[in-house]
Amino acid sequence: MKRLTLLFGALLAAALCTLPAADAAAQPKPTKYNLCRKHPADGPYIVYDAKKGAYAATADKRGRVRVMLYGGGPVEVRSSRGAYLFSVTPHAVERGPRELPQAPKLFVTSDLHGNFRSFATLLQAHGVIDGDCRWSYGNNQLAVIGDIFDRGYDVLPLLWLMYKLEQEAADAGGAAVLLLGNHEGMVLAGDVRYTRGKYLETARQLGMENYRQLFSPDTELGRWLATRNTMLRIGRNLFVHAGLSARLLERNLEMDTLNARMSEGLYRTSKERREDPTLEFLYRSAGPVWYRGMVCTDEKYDPLTPEQTDALLRRYDADRLLIGHTIFPDISTFHDGRVIAVNVQNERNRRKNRGRAVLIEGSRISVVGNRGVKRVLEE
């Protein structure tokens, strides 16, 4: 069996290496992230190849990519340093609802950016998962407002954890939801400016032109990402990665339409998105995964007026909006508490015991860190 696996890997790599090479002259200059090859362990990537069959690819602690036939069942997920974290079994995927009733507890965070340890310790501190990374939050809810990709070394463990928790939470009567952020849209369009070199090396060893091919619709995680929403309402709380602009209000898009169009454009390049006026708008500065004008007042961000904020909340039938994207030293509120910004420097705030997430219990909204409630925003 081992010889068969090795032979399959060699044949697969040879076949993939026959793909036409990308135009070197068109490739951007490598960034500091691209040049960093620390902590090379990576994977698993489950790929469904029409010609070669299903396979799982992983990179070991030395960065050597291994390919094995995949016939279904659980796969091990390891950290960027090679330590075992948990196992995950692929399950059926479908688009989640755009609206959910609010559970007794709703835990909200964002912008994980490849930092598995920081995220896992936060969830464990609040009983969302146990020490084995299994869902332990019962019928309660977890919402992650985008941006798992880029910057960090444990993107795959984070993706697989959210993938796994989605099923485990549903089985318990709860919900674990990942929304799309701008970095999902960047990586899956082929923009890897903030992607660590280890990931690009995995794709290179598999003969792929671009890292995004490891998340194509012919992969397990690609199928799942293609069904993630961009906008979600839970109870009276609305969620989107960056913010909602007045220009979006003018377009009067229904939530289902916005989610479907964002998914439609997810795997298109920037050039391809520009060919569709709606996709060009959604994936640019006034769109829901880039717009900063709800929390930044500089004119270049086209900031919202209080009246426009009211109109947006009325349009999408919500009392408040929770967003990520723009980084603040701690959880921050804007527009008289109607906009809550939850993106912080997660690792720094973990070490300094600052706010890292929002916990909503009925009408009570609290800022929480790794050591419990930090302060109450609203009773």
Protein Blocks (a to p, Z undefined) as FASTA:
>chain_A
ZZmmmmmmmmmmmmmmmpccddfklpccddfklmpcghkbgcjdddddfknopadddddf
kopacddddeedjdddddfkopafbdcdddddddddfbdcddfbdcddehklopaklmmm
mmmmnomacfkopafeljaccddeejjbghiamlmmmmmmmmmmmmmmmmnopacddddd
fklmmmmnopaklgcfklmmmmmmnopabfklmmcfkbfklmmmmmpcfbdcehjbccdf
kbccfklmmnopafklmmmmmmmmmmpcfklmmmpmklmmmmmmkbmklpcklmpcbfkl
opadfklmmmmmmmnopabdcdehiacfbdcdeehhiaccfbdcfklmmmnopafbdcde
hjaccdddfeocfbdfbZZ
